[in-house]
Amino acid sequence: MNKELKMIIAGGKTGGHLFPGIAIAQAVLRLKRDVEILFVGIGEEFELRTLSRYGFAHQRISSAGIKGKGIVEKIKAIFKIPLSIIQAVLIIRNFRPDIVVGVGGFSSGAVVLGAKLCGVKTAIQEQNSIAGITNRILENFADIIFTSFKETKRLTKIDKMIHTGNPIRKESTNSLSSPTDSSNARDTNTRDADARDVEISETTQNKSNKFTILVTGGSQGAKSINSAFIDALQLMKCRENYRIIHQTGATDEERVLKEYEKMGVKVTPNSIFETNSSDLSADSFEVSASAFFNDLPTIQSISDIIICRAGAGTISEITAIGKPSILIPYPYAADDHQTYNAKELSEYGAAWLIPDNELSGEILKEKIEFTYNHPKELSKMGQKAKELGKPFADEMIASICIKMASDSIQAPNEIIQASNEIVKESSQIVQISGNTIQTKEDSIKILKE
């Protein structure tokens, strides 16, 4: 009889840290049903709402970031460190996890350190090409380090690193195959009230042959991208060739909708996906715009090109499905890590990189029209993106963590050796049938062995 395992996933606050943690949790539950998972973080509204939506338990600790703060805030944050470690140790002693996984963010620091003090196995996961300050500290204590990029700057413990890619959560029930009978995996149909659900069937995907552009600045939107794209549309002479899906962000939605109105464009939230094919005319200009779309991965899958920021999660999603992109890094990201993320793709020929301060409607227009008029070049870019993708990162990390937690591997050298074998097996999955990626179910069967 298999022993029930317990896992703590620590960190969060932002989607860039929290969503990979959710992806790992989902994969663990697909690989092994008898696992209890607890998330630990600072308990901000975003964390609590998101984890509730996905059906995961959460406990909070008192913690605060230091980087980018004023002197008073830094002093307060430093004084919180001993308290947060004590809180973490109490949670660990009460929950008794077999493994603790830190996914970045300042709250993960106390929990991973607390786990180390309690003799619990630890792992950390770094999403970006430049490691954050918390993971730069934790690499000295963690048993293993999962990296999203082949070369991750500012991490020095190379002997502990495993390049797995960044895990991607399953957003909709169409792509989610985690156990339905688990107490940790309740109905994922629970949606945020202010977000749009776009269900895209095979029929819907095929009913419009128009060149589809997805524009998104992330869940919060990006005013510079929104403005430049509107300017680009105004410069285009053949707008009817395109189908636009525009995620504006909540703060910029009203302004963007008014700009479309000034252009005489009828914008609907999701009529593109609901209109009968007989109602679509060849010269109609189709635009769907909303502050936020819940099922963005599905929308990504039907897009011909994606205009977006260069956060680690976004990079992982578009490379996993092999989509060409125009990347506009957020200029104020810590250590400018989005620029380095984007360079990984642009230097490989998998994307275009446009610095935010160089972004304009004219530049976007040129890029969009080039991709429309050169489908072979677009296809090459998508293939390059796919070559960089790690679609099974979640299962790789989950499988390694399960083996660590079940005591089948204990010594550090055993952990690294077993991890490398799992990564090798997962790479072979991707190469089956001439680089054609097989189903998630196939990968799970192999990883369970």
N, C-alpha and C positions, 0 to 999 in steps of 0.2 A: 504494500500500500504506500502510495506516494505521500510524503509529508507535505502539509500545507505550508506554503512559504509566505513570508511577510516582507513587504518592500515599502520604504519611504522614498518619495521623490521630493527633493527640496529645491526651493527657488521659485521663480515666477515673477509676479508683478506685471511684467509686460508680456505680450504675446510671443515675442521673440524667444523668451525663456520658457514660458508656460506651455506653449503648444508642442515643442519637442518632448517635454515631459509627459504630456497627454498621449503623444504618439507612442512613446516607450511603454506607457501603461497599457494602452490598447493592444500593442503587440504581445506583451507579456500575457495578457488574458487570452489572446488567441492561441498562444503556444502552450499555456498551462492554465487550466481553469481554477485549480485550488490555490489561488494567490489572493492575499488581502493587501490592498494598496492604500497608502495614506499619503496625501500631499501636505507638506508643511511650508508655510510662507508667512508673509506679514498680514495676510487677510484683507487686502484691499478689495473694493467692490468688484473690480474686473476679475480678479482671481476667483472670488466666491461665486460670482454669477456664471463664469465659464465652467468651473469645476462642477457646479450644480447641474449645469446643462448636460455635461458628459457623465454625470453620475458618480463622481469620485468624492470621497471624504476628505476633509481638510481640517488642520489645526494650525493655529497662528502662534507666532513668536514676535517679540518686540525687536525690531532691527531697522537700521537706517543706513543709507549709502553715504559715502564720504566724498567721492569724486565729484567735482563740479559744484560743491557746496561752499557757502561762506564759512568763515572761521567759527562762528557760533554754532552753526549746524554741524560742522565737523566735530567739534568738542562734544556736542550732545550725542552724536553717532558713536564716537569712541567710548563714551561712558555706557552706552547700551550694549556693547560687545559682551562683557561678562554676564550680564543678565540674559542675553539671547542664547549664550552657550548653556547656561544653567537650565533655561526653559527647554532647549533642545535635548539636553541630557535626560530631563524628566520625561519628555515625550518618548524618547527612545527606550528608556527603562520600562515605561508603561506599555508601549506598543510591542516591544521586543522584535524589531525587524531583523531579517537575515542579511539584508543589504540596504545601504542608503546610496541613492544616486542624486548628485547635485547637478542641476541644469543651468546654473549661472544665476546672476542676480545676488545682491548682497545677503539676502536671507539664507541662501544655500550655504554660505560660509560657516555660520554657527552650527548648522545641522550636521554638515560633514565633519567638522572638528569634534562635535559632540559624539558622533558615531565612532570616530577614531579613539576618543577617550574611553568609550564603552567597549572597545574591542570588536566593533561591527565592521564588516567588509564595506569598502567604499568605492565609488566610481564617480567621475565627473564627465560632463558632456559639454564641449565647447562648440558653439554654433558658427562663430565667425572666423575669418582668416587672420584676425588679430585677437588674441585671447583677452578677455576682460580681466580687470584687476582681481576679482574674487577667485577666478580659476587660476590665475598666476600664483596666487598664494596657496590654493588648495592642491596644486599639482605635487607639492612636497608631501602631502599626507594621503592622497588618494592611491588606491591599489592599481587603478587603471584609468586611462584618459581616452575618451572617445572624441575624435576630431572630425569636423565636417569637411575641411579642406585638406588636400594632400600636404600642403605646407602651411602650418599654422604658426604665425609669428608670436614671439614673446612667451612661448612655452619651451622649457629646456629639458624636461625629463623624457627624452626621445624613447628610452627603453620602455616607458609605460604607455606610449601612444599607440592607438589603433585607429586607422583611418576608415571610418564606417560611412561617412556622409551624415547629413542632418536628417533625423527622422521626421516624417510628415504624418500629421494626424489624419484620421479618416473623418471627413467633414459631414458627409451625408450617409443615410442608411443604404444608398446604392453602392457605396464604396466601403462601407464598414462591415467587417465580418467577425467582430468580437462576439463572445458568448452572450446570448440573450438571457441566460438564466443566472448570470453572475450578479451578485449584489453590487459590484462595482460598475456594472455596465447597464444602466437603465436606458430607457428609450431615448435615443439621440435625436428624435424628432422635435424635442423641446427647443424652440428657437427664440432668439431675442426678438422682442416685440417690435423693435424699430428697424429690423432688417428684412430684406426681401429674400424669399425663397424662389429659386429658379429651377424647376424640374425640367431637365432636357432629355427627351426621349430620342431614340434613333431616328424616328420620323422627323422630329423637330430639327435635328442636326442636318438632315439632308434636304430640307425643304427650301433652304436658301443657299444659293451657290455664291453669294457675295463674299468678298474679302472681309473677314471679321477682325476687328481691332478691339482689344481689351485695354482700357486705360484705367489704371488704379495707382493711387499713392499709398496703398495700405488701408487698414481699417480706419485710420484717422484722416485719410485723404492727403493731398499735397497741392497747395494752391498754385505753386509754380508750374507743376505738370498740367493741372486743369487749365490754367490760363494759356500756356503755350499750345495745348492741343486745340482749344477753341480758336486761337489765332491761326493755327495750321489749317483747320477746316475752312475758315473764311478765305484762305488763299487757294484752296483746291477748286478746280474747275469741274471735276467729275465726281462729286460727292456721292452720286447715286451708285457708284461702284462698291461702296463700302457699307458694312453693317457695324455700328458702334455700340459697344457695351462700356458704359462709363461709371465707375465707382468713384463718387466725388468726395466722400468723407462728409460727416455730419455738418461740420462748420462751414463748408463751402457749397453745400448742395443748392441752397436757394440762389446764390449768385450764378452758379453754373447753369441752372435751369433758366434763369432770366436771359443769360447770354444765348442759349439755344433759341429761346423765344424771339430775341431780337433778330436772329438769323432766319426766322420763319420756319424753324424746324419743330415738328411735333414730337415731343418726347414722352414716352410711356415707360412705366417701371419694368414691365415684363411682357408687353404685348407682342414683342418680337417672337416670343416663344409660344404664344397662345394663338396667334393669327393662323388661319387656315392657309395652306400654300396657294390656293386659288385667289386669295385676297391680296397676295403680294405682287406688286407690279415691278417690272424690271427697272423702271426709273424712279422708284420710291427710295427715299433716304431714310434708313432705319436706325433709330437711336433709342437705346434703353439706358436710362440714367437713374441712379439712386445713391443715397448716402452710403449704403453698404449692402452687399449681396452675401448671404450666408454661404451658399454653395459655390464659392469662388473656384475651387479645383475643377468642378464640372464645367464652369464657364471657360476656364483656361483651356480645357480639352478641346473646345470647338473653335478656339481663336486661331487665327493665322499668324498674328504677331501680338506681343504684349508690351505695352509701354508702362514702366513701373519703376519703383525704387529698387534698391539692391540689398535689402535685408536678407539675412541667411535663410529664413523660411521661404521667402519668395524665390530666391536662387534655387533652393532645393526642389521646390514644386515645379518650376519651369524646366529644369534639367531632367527631372525624373520622367517627364512626359515628352521631352525633346522639342520644346517650343522656342523659336527664335524670339528675341526681345530687344527692346531699346531700353537700356538701363540708365536711370538718372539718380545717382546716389544722393542720399540725404546728406547735406553738407555739414550738419551739426552732430552727426553720429559720433559716439565716443571713439577717439583715436582715428577718426575718419575711416572706420572699418568698412563702411559700405563701398567706398571707392576701391579698396583692396579686394572686396568680394567681387565687384563688377570687373575688375581687371583680370581676374581668373578666367572669366568667360570671354571678355573682349580680346584678350591676347591669344586665345585659342580659336578665335573665329566663330564663337557661339553667340555673340551678342554685340550690339553697338553700345558704346559708353559715351554719354553726353554729360559733362559736369553741369551741375545746377546753375552755376553762374554763366554758362555759355548757352543755356537752353533758350530757344526762341521758336516761334511758330514757323519761321522759314526753314530752320534746320529740321524740325519734325516733319514738315511737309515733304522735304526732299527725301528723307529716310523712308517715310511711308510710301511715297510714290515709287521709289526705287524698288522696294520689296514687292509692291503690286506688279510692277512691270518686269520683274526678274524672278519668276517663281523658282528657277533652278538655284539661284543664289540663296533664296529664302530656304529652300529645302536643305541645302548644304549647311546653313546656319543651324537649322533645327537638328540635323544629324550630329553636328558638333556638340550641341547642347546635350543631346542624349548620351553621347560618349562620356560626358562629365557627370551624368546623373548617377545617383545611388538610390534606386527605387526601393531597395530592401534594407535600408539603414535601420528602420525600426525593428525588423525581425533580427537583424544581426546583433544589435545592442541588447534586445530582450533575451535572446538565446544565451549570450555571454553572461548577462546578469543572473539568469535562472541557474546556470551552471555554477556560478560563484556562490549564489545563495543556498544552493542545495548541497554544498560542501563537496561536490564532485571534483572541484579544483580548489586548492587552498594556497599553496605557495605562490609568491609573485611570478616566478618563472613559469609555473604551470598555467597561471591565468593568461599570461601573454601568449604562450604556446597554443593553448586551447582557443584563444580569441583569434589568433592568426589563422587557425584551421577553419573556424567558422566563417571568417571573412573570405577565405579562399573558396569555400563551398558556395557561398552566396554569389561570388563573382562568376562561378561556373554556371549558376542558374541564369544569369543575365545573358550568357553566351550561348545558351541552348538554341538550336534551330537558327543558326546564322545570325546571332545577336538579336533575336526576337525574344522579348521578355515574356516569360510565361505567367500564369496566374499566380495570385498571392497564395492560393491553396497549395500549389505545387511547391512554392518556396517554403511554406510552413512545414510540409511533410518532410522535406530534407533537413530543415533546421531542428526538427524535433528528434531526429535520430541521434 
